[in-house]
């Protein structure tokens, strides 16, 4: 079968099925950390997946540009809460890069809870948070206990791949969240990642959870 390319520059973005066509999509190459490109970044991929959760707070632990880049990233309809349309940021600056941003993140969560009383807060890691080594898991765990709510870290710093890696980071966070519940949904991602998620879900089932029909 001959493949006709009406737009030759799109050839690298086209992939055919079959054992003789094993090239990778160029759009699946790793993003450049800290660079806003058409492929977007790991954090952007995670935000796309989780943003439709309408009654959750989405807190970006990074510079303000990361939050503005993905504000209202997907037009999700809602018949209830519009909280997800807000874009919250810890607004990391130069001094935070030097001294660390964990205390600032903790104060952000305090302020958000005081004003909105959410049941769920997603905290997204970004390139800067990854560089300075902020332990967002520890901060989330502490604040989750303090307010008796779900404060879920999303490991989406830009050094773990590309936008597709952000999808995985988001799903990993959801898998950690649903450990608290007796029934789970089996997530089915893109085919080359399917076995990874199936294995993760099976691990949850062996921990005493049941699969929903």
C-alpha positions, 0 to 999 in steps of 0.5 A, a space after each residue: 500500500 502506498 502512502 500518499 502525503 499531501 502535506 510532506 512536512 506532516 510525514 513525521 507525524 503519521 504512523 501506519 500499522 504493521 510490523 514493517 512500520 515501526 517508526 515513532 511519532 515525532 510528537 512523542 519525543 521528550 519535551 524540553 524542560 522549561 520550554 513551552 512548545 506545541 508538544 507541551 510539557 509533562 505538567 500540561 498533560 497531567 492537567 489536561 487529564 485532571 482538570 475536568 474534575 470540577 469540584 477539585 482545586 488544581 494548585 500548580 507548584 511552580 512559577 505563575 507562567 505554568 498556571 497561566 499557560 494551562 488556565 481553563 485548558 479544556 472547556 469542561 461543562 459543569 452543572 455544579 461546581 465551577 471551582 476547577 475553572 480557577 487556576 491556583 499557583 504557589 508563584 515560585 520566584 527566585 528566592 524560592 529557588 534558593 531557599 526552597 518552596 515547601 513552606 510557601 506551598 503549605 501556606 498556599 494550601 492553608 489559604 485555599 482551604 480557608 477560602 474554599 473548603 475543597 474536599 480535594 486538592 491536586 498539587 502539580 509539580 513543575 520543572 522548577 519544583 523538580 530542580 530544587 527538590 521540593 518534597 510535595 508528597 510530604 507537604 500534601 500528606 501533612 496538609 491532608 491530615 491537618 484538614 482531613 481532606 484529600 491533598 494529592 501530589 501529581 508528579 509532573 515535573 518536566 524531566 520525566 518525558 513529554 505530554 504523554 508522560 503527564 497522562 501517566 502521572 495524572 493516572 498514577 495520582 488517581 490510582 493512589 486516590 482510589 485506594 481509599 474506595 472499595 470499587 475502582 474503574 480500570 483505566 485504559 490509556 494509549 495502547 503502548 502504556 496499557 500493560 503498565 496501568 493494567 498491572 497497577 490496577 491488578 495490584 490494587 485488586 490484590 490489595 482487597 479491592 474489587 473490579 467494577 463491572 
